[in-house]
Amino acid sequence: MGSGKPEKTQKPGRTPKPFGPNNSKSQSKFKKKTNTKNTANRQIKTKTTSVTGNNKNNQPSQPASPSQQLRYFLSQFESANGVQLSSLELESIKDSCILDVSQELGQDVMKLEKHIKEAFGAKWKEELCEGKHIEGKIEAGSPSVLVVAPSALRSIELLRGMRTLTKECHAVKLFSKHMKIDEQVSLLMNRVNIASGTPSRIKKLIDIEALGLSRLSVLLLDIHTDIKGYSLLTLPQVRDEFWDLYKNYFHQQLVKGDLRICLYGPIPNGNEFKGKSVELADGDREQLDS
């Protein structure tokens, strides 16, 4: 028997709508939203790739050539000392005055030894490793390689890069930190092939004729910057001490062609030339804005 209430009947042609995830409208909305998000992500990625690919600032700068290194060094010399080198002096200072190691060396101190050896060619053992003092031929206390650094710590670090060259003939450390000048004078009474120090102590030892320059062939200048962005050529006081040393003892040797300079480290920011530069004929140096 029935309850007396008529049973509900479905209308023909209609099916009940499911609830929850089976609902077709829910699925449609979910897929549409997901597709929109994915499309947006693809657009962002595409845009980012495009910008990165066209950004020339991201490309690494090319290492400076020997001629660029020389022009940078001479412009620093003129700027720091308020002088202008004559055309005769500039003609005498050739690109060959630069011992070019920067393009391969980079920041790896342990490669320094290789480049120093190559600088002396077939005579590298005789000039850099031999420890015997030869009377009348090898002046005591006169190195073949002199390293100038802004600090004692950097002086020691650079010597580590030439460790195997100094086993038989020890390098001499020429800085004031933890070292007395009398001790250094004593060490310079023997044969010295490689020495490393700071500008003020080096100049003092030359002034008192303890450090000789008769054998000097390579002057290595550490121009790497510290955490504050200073280097041998820009650090106040140290910079002035270096140029005082250079003017008094090294510049004329460079002009004569008796000395090669090694700028150990990259030219700051890779932009050694500011303002306009003009190419001059007959080997003249470019005019630089300092």
C-alpha positions as CSV (number, residue, x, y, z in Angstrom):
1,M,0.0,0.0,0.0
2,G,1.2,3.5,-0.6
3,S,1.4,6.4,1.7
4,G,-1.1,8.3,-0.2
5,K,1.5,10.7,-1.6
6,P,2.2,10.6,-5.3
7,E,5.7,9.5,-6.2
8,K,8.0,12.0,-7.9
9,T,8.7,11.1,-11.5
10,Q,11.5,12.4,-13.7
11,K,10.7,14.5,-16.7
12,P,11.7,12.8,-19.8
13,G,15.0,14.0,-21.4
14,R,16.5,15.3,-18.2
15,T,19.2,13.8,-16.0
16,P,20.1,14.9,-12.5
17,K,23.2,17.2,-12.2
18,P,26.0,15.6,-10.2
19,F,27.6,17.5,-7.3
20,G,31.2,18.0,-6.3
21,P,34.2,17.3,-8.7
22,N,32.0,15.4,-11.2
23,N,30.2,18.6,-11.9
24,S,31.0,19.5,-15.5
25,K,30.8,23.2,-14.9
26,S,33.2,23.0,-12.0
27,Q,35.7,21.1,-14.2
28,S,35.3,23.6,-17.0
29,K,36.0,26.5,-14.7
30,F,39.0,24.8,-13.1
31,K,40.6,24.0,-16.4
32,K,40.0,27.4,-17.8
33,K,41.6,29.1,-14.8
34,T,44.6,26.7,-14.9
35,N,45.1,27.4,-18.6
36,T,45.0,31.1,-18.0
37,K,47.7,30.8,-15.4
38,N,49.9,28.6,-17.5
39,T,49.6,31.0,-20.4
40,A,50.6,33.9,-18.2
41,N,53.6,31.9,-16.9
42,R,54.7,31.2,-20.5
43,Q,54.3,34.8,-21.4
44,I,56.5,35.9,-18.4
45,K,59.2,33.3,-19.2
46,T,59.2,34.4,-22.9
47,K,59.5,38.0,-22.0
48,T,62.3,37.4,-19.5
49,T,64.3,35.3,-22.0
50,S,63.9,38.0,-24.6
51,V,65.2,40.8,-22.3
52,T,68.1,38.7,-21.0
53,G,69.2,37.8,-24.5
54,N,69.3,41.4,-25.6
55,N,71.0,42.8,-22.5
56,K,74.5,43.6,-23.6
57,N,75.6,44.6,-20.1
58,N,75.5,40.9,-19.1
59,Q,78.2,40.0,-21.5
60,P,81.7,39.8,-19.9
61,S,84.1,42.5,-20.9
62,Q,87.2,41.7,-22.9
63,P,90.6,41.7,-21.1
64,A,92.7,44.8,-21.8
65,S,95.4,44.5,-24.5
66,P,99.0,45.4,-23.7
67,S,98.5,48.8,-25.4
68,Q,95.4,49.5,-23.4
69,Q,97.2,48.5,-20.2
70,L,100.1,50.8,-21.0
71,R,97.8,53.7,-21.8
72,Y,95.9,53.1,-18.6
73,F,99.1,53.1,-16.5
74,L,100.5,56.2,-18.2
75,S,97.2,58.1,-17.8
76,Q,97.3,57.2,-14.0
77,F,100.8,58.4,-13.8
78,E,100.0,61.8,-15.5
79,S,96.9,62.3,-13.4
80,A,98.4,61.4,-10.1
81,N,101.5,63.6,-10.6
82,G,99.9,66.5,-12.5
83,V,102.3,66.1,-15.4
84,Q,102.1,65.4,-19.2
85,L,104.7,63.2,-20.7
86,S,106.5,64.6,-23.7
87,S,106.0,63.1,-27.2
88,L,109.7,61.9,-27.0
89,E,109.0,60.0,-23.8
90,L,105.9,58.5,-25.2
91,E,107.6,57.3,-28.3
92,S,110.2,55.5,-26.2
93,I,107.6,53.7,-24.1
94,K,106.4,50.8,-26.4
95,D,103.7,48.2,-25.8
96,S,106.6,45.7,-25.2
97,C,107.1,47.5,-21.9
98,I,104.1,45.6,-20.6
99,L,104.4,42.0,-19.5
100,D,101.0,40.8,-20.5
101,V,99.5,38.2,-18.1
102,S,96.1,39.6,-17.3
103,Q,94.2,37.8,-20.2
104,E,95.1,34.4,-18.9
105,L,95.9,35.0,-15.2
106,G,92.6,36.4,-13.9
107,Q,92.4,35.9,-10.2
108,D,94.5,32.7,-10.0
109,V,97.7,33.6,-8.1
110,M,99.0,30.0,-8.6
111,K,99.4,30.7,-12.3
112,L,101.7,33.6,-11.7
113,E,104.8,31.5,-11.6
114,K,104.1,30.2,-15.1
115,H,104.0,33.7,-16.6
116,I,107.0,34.9,-14.8
117,K,109.0,31.9,-16.1
118,E,107.8,32.7,-19.6
119,A,108.9,36.3,-19.3
120,F,112.6,35.1,-18.9
121,G,112.5,32.5,-21.6
122,A,115.3,30.0,-21.7
123,K,117.2,31.8,-18.9
124,W,114.4,31.5,-16.3
125,K,116.3,28.9,-14.1
126,E,119.4,31.0,-14.1
127,E,117.6,34.2,-13.3
128,L,114.9,33.0,-11.0
129,C,116.2,29.8,-9.3
130,E,119.9,29.9,-9.1
131,G,121.1,30.7,-5.5
132,K,124.8,31.1,-5.9
133,H,126.3,34.5,-5.5
134,I,128.7,35.3,-8.5
135,E,131.2,38.0,-7.6
136,G,131.3,40.7,-10.2
137,K,128.3,39.4,-12.1
138,I,125.4,39.1,-9.7
139,E,125.1,42.1,-7.4
140,A,123.9,41.1,-3.9
141,G,120.4,42.3,-3.0
142,S,119.4,43.0,-6.6
143,P,116.3,41.0,-7.6
144,S,115.2,40.2,-11.2
145,V,111.6,40.4,-10.2
146,L,110.2,43.0,-7.8
147,V,106.6,42.8,-6.6
148,V,104.9,46.0,-5.3
149,A,101.7,45.5,-3.3
150,P,99.5,47.7,-1.2
151,S,99.9,45.6,1.9
152,A,102.1,43.0,3.6
153,L,99.3,40.4,3.3
154,R,99.1,40.8,-0.4
155,S,102.9,40.7,-0.7
156,I,102.9,37.3,0.9
157,E,100.0,36.1,-1.1
158,L,101.7,36.9,-4.4
159,L,104.9,35.2,-3.3
160,R,102.9,32.0,-2.8
161,G,102.3,32.0,-6.5
162,M,106.0,31.7,-7.1
163,R,106.8,29.2,-4.4
164,T,108.7,26.6,-6.5
165,L,111.0,29.4,-7.9
166,T,112.2,30.4,-4.4
167,K,113.2,27.0,-2.9
168,E,116.9,27.4,-3.6
169,C,117.1,31.2,-3.4
170,H,114.5,32.5,-1.0
171,A,112.4,35.5,-1.8
172,V,112.8,38.6,0.4
173,K,109.8,40.2,2.1
174,L,110.1,44.0,2.0
175,F,107.4,45.4,4.3
176,S,107.4,46.9,7.7
177,K,104.8,44.7,9.4
178,H,106.5,42.3,11.9
179,M,109.9,42.9,10.1
180,K,112.7,45.1,11.2
181,I,114.7,47.0,8.5
182,D,118.0,45.7,9.9
183,E,116.8,42.1,9.3
184,Q,115.9,43.0,5.7
185,V,119.2,44.7,5.1
186,S,121.0,41.5,6.3
187,L,118.9,39.3,3.9
188,L,119.8,41.7,1.0
189,M,123.5,41.0,1.5
190,N,123.0,37.7,-0.3
191,R,121.8,36.9,-3.8
192,V,118.1,37.8,-4.3
193,N,116.1,36.8,-7.4
194,I,112.6,37.7,-6.2
195,A,111.4,40.3,-3.7
196,S,108.0,41.5,-2.7
197,G,106.9,44.4,-0.5
198,T,105.1,47.7,0.0
199,P,106.2,51.0,-1.7
200,S,107.4,52.8,1.5
201,R,109.7,50.1,2.7
202,I,111.0,49.3,-0.8
203,K,111.9,53.0,-1.3
204,K,113.6,53.2,2.1
205,L,115.8,50.1,1.3
206,I,116.7,51.6,-2.1
207,D,117.5,54.9,-0.5
208,I,120.0,53.3,1.9
209,E,121.5,51.3,-0.9
210,A,120.5,47.9,0.6
211,L,118.2,47.0,-2.3
212,G,119.8,47.1,-5.7
213,L,118.2,47.5,-9.1
214,S,121.0,46.4,-11.5
215,R,119.3,43.1,-12.3
216,L,115.7,44.3,-12.2
217,S,113.8,43.1,-15.3
218,V,110.2,42.8,-14.2
219,L,108.2,45.2,-11.9
220,L,105.0,43.5,-11.0
221,L,102.3,45.8,-9.7
222,D,99.4,44.4,-7.8
223,I,96.3,46.4,-8.9
224,H,93.6,44.0,-7.6
225,T,91.1,45.9,-5.5
226,D,90.2,45.2,-1.9
227,I,86.7,44.9,-0.4
228,K,86.4,48.7,-0.4
229,G,87.4,49.0,-4.0
230,Y,90.9,50.4,-3.4
231,S,94.1,49.3,-5.2
232,L,97.8,50.1,-5.2
233,L,97.1,53.0,-7.6
234,T,94.0,54.4,-5.8
235,L,94.5,53.7,-2.0
236,P,95.3,57.1,-0.4
237,Q,98.8,57.4,1.0
238,V,99.9,54.1,-0.5
239,R,99.2,55.5,-4.0
240,D,101.3,58.6,-3.2
241,E,104.1,56.4,-1.9
242,F,104.1,54.2,-5.0
243,W,104.3,57.1,-7.4
244,D,107.1,58.7,-5.4
245,L,109.0,55.3,-5.7
246,Y,108.2,55.0,-9.4
247,K,109.3,58.5,-10.4
248,N,112.6,58.2,-8.5
249,Y,113.7,54.8,-9.5
250,F,111.6,53.1,-12.2
251,H,110.3,55.6,-14.8
252,Q,113.7,56.2,-16.5
253,Q,114.3,52.5,-16.7
254,L,110.9,52.1,-18.4
255,V,111.7,54.9,-20.9
256,K,115.0,53.3,-21.7
257,G,113.4,49.9,-22.3
258,D,115.3,48.2,-19.5
259,L,112.2,47.4,-17.5
260,R,108.9,45.7,-18.1
261,I,105.8,46.3,-16.0
262,C,103.3,43.7,-15.2
263,L,99.9,45.0,-14.1
264,Y,98.7,42.1,-12.1
265,G,94.9,42.4,-12.1
266,P,92.1,43.7,-14.3
267,I,91.8,47.3,-15.4
268,P,89.1,48.7,-13.0
269,N,85.6,48.0,-14.4
270,G,87.1,47.3,-17.8
271,N,86.7,51.0,-18.6
272,E,90.1,52.5,-18.6
273,F,89.2,55.3,-21.0
274,K,86.6,57.9,-20.1
275,G,85.4,60.6,-22.5
276,K,86.5,60.7,-26.1
277,S,89.7,59.1,-27.3
278,V,91.3,59.9,-30.6
279,E,93.5,57.6,-32.6
280,L,96.7,59.4,-33.6
281,A,99.2,58.4,-36.3
282,D,102.9,57.4,-36.1
283,G,102.5,55.4,-32.9
284,D,101.4,58.4,-30.7
285,R,99.3,57.6,-27.7
286,E,95.6,58.2,-27.6
287,Q,94.6,61.4,-25.8
288,L,92.8,60.3,-22.7
289,D,90.4,62.1,-20.4
290,S,91.6,61.4,-16.9
